[in-house]
């Protein structure tokens, strides 16, 4: 199964979930007791205008809350969840002036929300300049991560000297 930006998934049966991240953040939650898990792929730190639904899973807070609520619905206790977070890349150089870009703001907002919800990360790979490809196994909570390093593009037809 491929998890697209702005989506949340839950799995009561074993599932192999793949997603690819740049500045987006993904959170994985797993209940070892129930052997159920879920994943969200949030795009933006917060709603951009008053007309946006701040609870939508494209926003970090909406995605985390839907993930927590869905796992509680399946019978998981918040205290037993193994929680991992990934993503929030800034690109090759990051934004000018040292201010955090979308990736950095996604990470900041995510950390704050987890603190306010009273949950702690058991593992994370956040920030930096490289994108990530994740493979999540919902029945074990295992996440495989591959960093997507940027390489300069070679010219298609290099000019002769």
DRENPA-3360 file (N, C-alpha, C; in nm, 2 decimals, always signed):
BEGIN
1 = XXXXXXXX = +0.09/-0.12/+0.00/+0.00/+0.00/+0.00/+0.09/+0.12/+0.00 ~ +0.05/+0.22/-0.08/+0.13/+0.35/-0.08/+0.05/+0.46/-0.01 ~ +0.11/+0.52/+0.08/+0.04/+0.63/+0.16/+0.08/+0.76/+0.09 ~ -0.02/+0.83/+0.04/+0.00/+0.96/-0.02/+0.00/+1.08/+0.08 ~ +0.05/+1.19/+0.04/+0.05/+1.31/+0.12/-0.09/+1.34/+0.16 ~ -0.11/+1.38/+0.29/-0.24/+1.41/+0.34/-0.32/+1.30/+0.38 ~ -0.27/+1.17/+0.38/-0.35/+1.05/+0.42/-0.30/+1.00/+0.55 ~ -0.40/+0.92/+0.61/-0.37/+0.85/+0.74/-0.42/+0.71/+0.71;
9 = XXXXXXXX = -0.35/+0.61/+0.76/-0.40/+0.47/+0.74/-0.39/+0.40/+0.88 ~ -0.47/+0.29/+0.89/-0.47/+0.21/+1.01/-0.47/+0.06/+0.96 ~ -0.41/-0.03/+1.03/-0.41/-0.17/+0.98/-0.43/-0.26/+1.10 ~ -0.54/-0.33/+1.10/-0.57/-0.44/+1.20/-0.50/-0.57/+1.15 ~ -0.49/-0.58/+1.02/-0.42/-0.70/+0.96/-0.28/-0.66/+0.91 ~ -0.19/-0.75/+0.90/-0.06/-0.71/+0.85/-0.06/-0.63/+0.72 ~ +0.01/-0.52/+0.71/+0.02/-0.44/+0.59/+0.16/-0.39/+0.58 ~ +0.20/-0.37/+0.45/+0.33/-0.31/+0.42/+0.30/-0.18/+0.36;
17 = XXXXXXXX = +0.33/-0.07/+0.43/+0.30/+0.06/+0.38/+0.42/+0.14/+0.34 ~ +0.42/+0.20/+0.23/+0.53/+0.28/+0.18/+0.49/+0.42/+0.16 ~ +0.58/+0.51/+0.19/+0.56/+0.65/+0.16/+0.70/+0.72/+0.13 ~ +0.69/+0.83/+0.07/+0.81/+0.91/+0.03/+0.80/+1.05/+0.09 ~ +0.90/+1.10/+0.16/+0.89/+1.23/+0.22/+1.00/+1.32/+0.17 ~ +0.97/+1.45/+0.17/+1.06/+1.55/+0.15/+1.05/+1.64/+0.28 ~ +0.98/+1.76/+0.26/+0.96/+1.84/+0.37/+0.84/+1.79/+0.46 ~ +0.76/+1.70/+0.41/+0.65/+1.64/+0.48/+0.70/+1.56/+0.60;
25 = XXXXXXXX = +0.62/+1.53/+0.70/+0.65/+1.44/+0.81/+0.56/+1.33/+0.81 ~ +0.61/+1.21/+0.85/+0.53/+1.09/+0.87/+0.54/+1.05/+1.01 ~ +0.43/+1.01/+1.07/+0.44/+0.95/+1.21/+0.38/+0.81/+1.20 ~ +0.45/+0.72/+1.27/+0.41/+0.58/+1.28/+0.38/+0.55/+1.42 ~ +0.26/+0.49/+1.45/+0.23/+0.45/+1.58/+0.19/+0.30/+1.58 ~ +0.24/+0.23/+1.68/+0.22/+0.08/+1.68/+0.19/+0.04/+1.83 ~ +0.09/-0.05/+1.84/+0.06/-0.11/+1.97/+0.11/-0.26/+1.97 ~ +0.22/-0.28/+2.05/+0.27/-0.42/+2.05/+0.17/-0.52/+2.11;
33 = XXXXXXXX = +0.09/-0.48/+2.20/-0.01/-0.56/+2.26/-0.12/-0.61/+2.16 ~ -0.16/-0.52/+2.08/-0.27/-0.55/+1.98/-0.21/-0.59/+1.84 ~ -0.08/-0.56/+1.82/-0.02/-0.58/+1.69/-0.09/-0.51/+1.58 ~ -0.13/-0.38/+1.61/-0.20/-0.30/+1.51/-0.11/-0.17/+1.50 ~ -0.12/-0.11/+1.39/-0.05/+0.02/+1.37/-0.11/+0.11/+1.27 ~ -0.05/+0.23/+1.26/-0.10/+0.33/+1.17/+0.01/+0.42/+1.13 ~ -0.02/+0.50/+1.03/+0.08/+0.59/+0.98/+0.01/+0.71/+0.92 ~ +0.07/+0.83/+0.94/+0.01/+0.95/+0.87/+0.12/+1.02/+0.79;
41 = XXXXXXXX = +0.08/+1.09/+0.69/+0.18/+1.17/+0.61/+0.13/+1.31/+0.60 ~ +0.18/+1.40/+0.68/+0.14/+1.54/+0.69/+0.22/+1.62/+0.60 ~ +0.16/+1.72/+0.54/+0.22/+1.80/+0.44/+0.27/+1.94/+0.49 ~ +0.18/+2.00/+0.57/+0.20/+2.14/+0.61/+0.19/+2.15/+0.77 ~ +0.26/+2.24/+0.83/+0.25/+2.25/+0.97/+0.11/+2.30/+1.03 ~ +0.05/+2.38/+0.95/-0.08/+2.43/+1.00/-0.17/+2.48/+0.88 ~ -0.29/+2.51/+0.91/-0.38/+2.56/+0.81/-0.33/+2.70/+0.76 ~ -0.34/+2.72/+0.63/-0.29/+2.85/+0.57/-0.39/+2.96/+0.58;
49 = XXXXXXXX = -0.52/+2.93/+0.58/-0.62/+3.03/+0.58/-0.74/+2.99/+0.67 ~ -0.82/+3.08/+0.71/-0.93/+3.05/+0.80/-1.03/+2.95/+0.74 ~ -1.03/+2.94/+0.60/-1.12/+2.85/+0.54/-1.07/+2.71/+0.54 ~ -0.95/+2.69/+0.57/-0.89/+2.55/+0.57/-0.94/+2.48/+0.70 ~ -0.96/+2.35/+0.69/-1.00/+2.26/+0.80/-0.87/+2.22/+0.87 ~ -0.84/+2.29/+0.99/-0.71/+2.26/+1.06/-0.71/+2.11/+1.11 ~ -0.82/+2.04/+1.11/-0.82/+1.90/+1.16/-0.79/+1.81/+1.04 ~ -0.78/+1.86/+0.92/-0.75/+1.77/+0.80/-0.61/+1.71/+0.82;
57 = XXXXXXXX = -0.60/+1.58/+0.77/-0.47/+1.52/+0.79/-0.35/+1.57/+0.70 ~ -0.38/+1.67/+0.62/-0.27/+1.73/+0.54/-0.19/+1.82/+0.64 ~ -0.25/+1.86/+0.75/-0.18/+1.94/+0.85/-0.13/+1.86/+0.96 ~ -0.02/+1.89/+1.02/+0.05/+1.80/+1.12/-0.04/+1.77/+1.24 ~ -0.11/+1.87/+1.30/-0.19/+1.85/+1.41/-0.31/+1.75/+1.38 ~ -0.38/+1.78/+1.27/-0.49/+1.70/+1.22/-0.45/+1.55/+1.20 ~ -0.33/+1.54/+1.14/-0.28/+1.40/+1.11/-0.25/+1.32/+1.23 ~ -0.18/+1.39/+1.33/-0.14/+1.32/+1.45/-0.27/+1.29/+1.53;
65 = XXXXXXXX = -0.36/+1.38/+1.54/-0.48/+1.35/+1.62/-0.57/+1.24/+1.56 ~ -0.58/+1.24/+1.42/-0.65/+1.13/+1.36/-0.58/+1.00/+1.38 ~ -0.45/+0.99/+1.38/-0.38/+0.87/+1.40/-0.40/+0.82/+1.55 ~ -0.39/+0.91/+1.64/-0.41/+0.88/+1.78/-0.55/+0.83/+1.80 ~ -0.65/+0.90/+1.75/-0.79/+0.87/+1.77/-0.82/+0.73/+1.71 ~ -0.77/+0.71/+1.59/-0.79/+0.58/+1.52/-0.74/+0.46/+1.59 ~ -0.62/+0.47/+1.65/-0.56/+0.36/+1.72/-0.63/+0.34/+1.86 ~ -0.68/+0.45/+1.92/-0.76/+0.43/+2.04/-0.89/+0.36/+2.01;
73 = XXXXXXXX = -0.95/+0.39/+1.89/-1.07/+0.33/+1.85/-1.05/+0.18/+1.83 ~ -0.93/+0.14/+1.79/-0.90/+0.00/+1.77/-0.86/-0.07/+1.90 ~ -0.86/+0.00/+2.01/-0.84/-0.05/+2.14/-0.70/-0.03/+2.20 ~ -0.62/+0.05/+2.13/-0.49/+0.08/+2.19/-0.49/+0.18/+2.29 ~ -0.41/+0.17/+2.39/-0.39/+0.27/+2.49/-0.28/+0.37/+2.45 ~ -0.29/+0.49/+2.47/-0.19/+0.59/+2.43/-0.06/+0.56/+2.50 ~ -0.06/+0.51/+2.62/+0.06/+0.48/+2.70/+0.14/+0.37/+2.64 ~ +0.08/+0.28/+2.56/+0.15/+0.16/+2.51/+0.20/+0.18/+2.37;
81 = XXXXXXXX = +0.17/+0.29/+2.31/+0.20/+0.31/+2.17/+0.35/+0.34/+2.15 ~ +0.41/+0.27/+2.06/+0.55/+0.30/+2.01/+0.53/+0.40/+1.90 ~ +0.60/+0.51/+1.91/+0.58/+0.62/+1.82/+0.71/+0.66/+1.75 ~ +0.71/+0.67/+1.62/+0.83/+0.71/+1.55/+0.79/+0.82/+1.45 ~ +0.89/+0.91/+1.42/+0.86/+1.02/+1.33/+0.98/+1.04/+1.23 ~ +0.94/+1.08/+1.11/+1.04/+1.09/+1.00/+1.01/+1.21/+0.92 ~ +1.11/+1.26/+0.85/+1.09/+1.36/+0.75/+1.13/+1.50/+0.79 ~ +1.07/+1.60/+0.73/+1.10/+1.74/+0.76/+1.23/+1.79/+0.70;
89 = XXXXXXXX = +1.26/+1.74/+0.58/+1.38/+1.79/+0.51/+1.37/+1.93/+0.46 ~ +1.48/+2.00/+0.46/+1.48/+2.14/+0.41/+1.53/+2.15/+0.27 ~ +1.57/+2.05/+0.21/+1.63/+2.06/+0.07/+1.78/+2.08/+0.08 ~ +1.84/+2.11/-0.03/+1.99/+2.11/-0.03/+2.05/+2.22/+0.06 ~ +1.99/+2.34/+0.06/+2.05/+2.45/+0.13/+1.96/+2.51/+0.24 ~ +1.83/+2.47/+0.24/+1.74/+2.53/+0.34/+1.71/+2.67/+0.29 ~ +1.61/+2.74/+0.36/+1.57/+2.87/+0.33/+1.68/+2.98/+0.36 ~ +1.68/+3.09/+0.30/+1.77/+3.20/+0.33/+1.75/+3.25/+0.47;
97 = XXXXXXXX = +1.86/+3.30/+0.53/+1.85/+3.37/+0.66/+1.85/+3.28/+0.78 ~ +1.86/+3.15/+0.76/+1.86/+3.06/+0.87/+1.73/+3.03/+0.93 ~ +1.62/+3.09/+0.87/+1.49/+3.06/+0.92/+1.44/+2.92/+0.88 ~ +1.37/+2.85/+0.96/+1.32/+2.72/+0.92/+1.22/+2.73/+0.80 ~ +1.24/+2.64/+0.70/+1.14/+2.63/+0.59/+1.02/+2.54/+0.63 ~ +0.95/+2.50/+0.54/+0.83/+2.41/+0.56/+0.88/+2.29/+0.64 ~ +0.99/+2.22/+0.60/+1.03/+2.10/+0.67/+1.06/+2.13/+0.82 ~ +1.14/+2.24/+0.84/+1.17/+2.27/+0.98/+1.05/+2.31/+1.06;
105 = XXXXXXXX = +0.96/+2.38/+1.00/+0.83/+2.41/+1.07/+0.75/+2.29/+1.10 ~ +0.74/+2.20/+1.00/+0.67/+2.07/+1.03/+0.73/+2.00/+1.15 ~ +0.86/+1.99/+1.16/+0.92/+1.92/+1.27/+0.89/+2.00/+1.40 ~ +0.90/+2.13/+1.40/+0.88/+2.21/+1.53/+0.73/+2.18/+1.57 ~ +0.64/+2.19/+1.48/+0.50/+2.17/+1.52/+0.47/+2.03/+1.56 ~ +0.53/+1.93/+1.50/+0.51/+1.79/+1.54/+0.56/+1.77/+1.68 ~ +0.68/+1.82/+1.71/+0.74/+1.80/+1.85/+0.65/+1.87/+1.95 ~ +0.59/+1.99/+1.92/+0.50/+2.05/+2.02/+0.37/+1.98/+2.04;
113 = XXXXXXXX = +0.32/+1.92/+1.93/+0.19/+1.85/+1.94/+0.21/+1.72/+2.02 ~ +0.32/+1.65/+2.00/+0.35/+1.53/+2.07/+0.36/+1.56/+2.22 ~ +0.43/+1.67/+2.26/+0.44/+1.71/+2.40/+0.30/+1.74/+2.46 ~ +0.22/+1.81/+2.38/+0.09/+1.85/+2.43/+0.00/+1.73/+2.45 ~ +0.02/+1.63/+2.36/-0.06/+1.51/+2.37/-0.01/+1.41/+2.47 ~ +0.11/+1.44/+2.53/+0.16/+1.35/+2.64/+0.23/+1.23/+2.58 ~ +0.28/+1.23/+2.46/+0.34/+1.11/+2.40/+0.49/+1.14/+2.37 ~ +0.57/+1.04/+2.37/+0.71/+1.05/+2.35/+0.75/+0.97/+2.23;
121 = XXXXXXXX = +0.85/+1.02/+2.15/+0.90/+0.94/+2.04/+1.00/+0.83/+2.09 ~ +0.98/+0.71/+2.03/+1.08/+0.61/+2.06/+1.19/+0.61/+1.96 ~ +1.17/+0.67/+1.85/+1.27/+0.68/+1.74/+1.23/+0.79/+1.65 ~ +1.33/+0.85/+1.59/+1.30/+0.96/+1.49/+1.42/+0.98/+1.39 ~ +1.39/+1.03/+1.28/+1.49/+1.07/+1.18/+1.43/+1.19/+1.11 ~ +1.45/+1.31/+1.17/+1.39/+1.43/+1.13/+1.49/+1.54/+1.09 ~ +1.45/+1.63/+1.00/+1.53/+1.74/+0.95/+1.63/+1.70/+0.85 ~ +1.73/+1.78/+0.84/+1.84/+1.75/+0.74/+1.80/+1.80/+0.60;
129 = XXXXXXXX = +1.87/+1.75/+0.50/+1.85/+1.79/+0.36/+1.80/+1.68/+0.27 ~ +1.80/+1.56/+0.32/+1.77/+1.45/+0.23/+1.62/+1.40/+0.25 ~ +1.56/+1.37/+0.14/+1.43/+1.31/+0.14/+1.44/+1.17/+0.20 ~ +1.33/+1.10/+0.22/+1.33/+0.97/+0.28/+1.22/+0.88/+0.22 ~ +1.25/+0.75/+0.20/+1.15/+0.66/+0.16/+1.13/+0.56/+0.28 ~ +1.01/+0.54/+0.32/+0.98/+0.46/+0.44/+0.90/+0.33/+0.40 ~ +0.93/+0.22/+0.47/+0.86/+0.10/+0.46/+0.81/+0.07/+0.60 ~ +0.69/+0.06/+0.62/+0.63/+0.04/+0.76/+0.56/-0.10/+0.75;
137 = XXXXXXXX = +0.59/-0.19/+0.85/+0.53/-0.32/+0.86/+0.43/-0.30/+0.98 ~ +0.31/-0.30/+0.96/+0.21/-0.26/+1.06/+0.19/-0.36/+1.17 ~ +0.22/-0.49/+1.15/+0.20/-0.59/+1.25/+0.33/-0.61/+1.34 ~ +0.44/-0.54/+1.31/+0.56/-0.55/+1.39/+0.60/-0.42/+1.44 ~ +0.56/-0.31/+1.37/+0.60/-0.18/+1.41/+0.74/-0.14/+1.35 ~ +0.80/-0.23/+1.27/+0.93/-0.20/+1.21/+0.92/-0.10/+1.10 ~ +1.01/-0.01/+1.09/+1.02/+0.09/+0.98/+1.16/+0.08/+0.92 ~ +1.16/+0.06/+0.79/+1.28/+0.06/+0.72/+1.29/+0.20/+0.65;
145 = XXXXXXXX = +1.41/+0.26/+0.66/+1.42/+0.39/+0.60/+1.54/+0.40/+0.50 ~ +1.51/+0.46/+0.39/+1.62/+0.49/+0.29/+1.62/+0.63/+0.27 ~ +1.74/+0.69/+0.28/+1.76/+0.83/+0.26/+1.78/+0.85/+0.11 ~ +1.71/+0.96/+0.06/+1.72/+0.99/-0.08/+1.81/+1.11/-0.11 ~ +1.93/+1.08/-0.13/+2.03/+1.19/-0.14/+2.02/+1.25/-0.28 ~ +2.04/+1.38/-0.29/+2.03/+1.45/-0.41/+2.17/+1.44/-0.48 ~ +2.16/+1.42/-0.61/+2.28/+1.42/-0.69/+2.27/+1.52/-0.81 ~ +2.37/+1.59/-0.84/+2.36/+1.68/-0.96/+2.32/+1.60/-1.08;
153 = XXXXXXXX = +2.24/+1.66/-1.16/+2.20/+1.60/-1.29/+2.31/+1.62/-1.39 ~ +2.34/+1.51/-1.47/+2.44/+1.52/-1.57/+2.37/+1.57/-1.70 ~ +2.44/+1.65/-1.77/+2.38/+1.71/-1.89/+2.35/+1.59/-1.99 ~ +2.24/+1.61/-2.06/+2.20/+1.51/-2.16/+2.29/+1.50/-2.28 ~ +2.33/+1.62/-2.33/+2.42/+1.63/-2.44/+2.53/+1.73/-2.40 ~ +2.64/+1.68/-2.34/+2.74/+1.78/-2.30/+2.80/+1.84/-2.42 ~ +2.84/+1.97/-2.41/+2.90/+2.04/-2.52/+3.05/+1.99/-2.53 ~ +3.09/+1.99/-2.65/+3.23/+1.95/-2.68/+3.32/+2.07/-2.64;
161 = X = +3.44/+2.04/-2.58/+3.53/+2.16/-2.55/+3.58/+2.23/-2.66;
% end
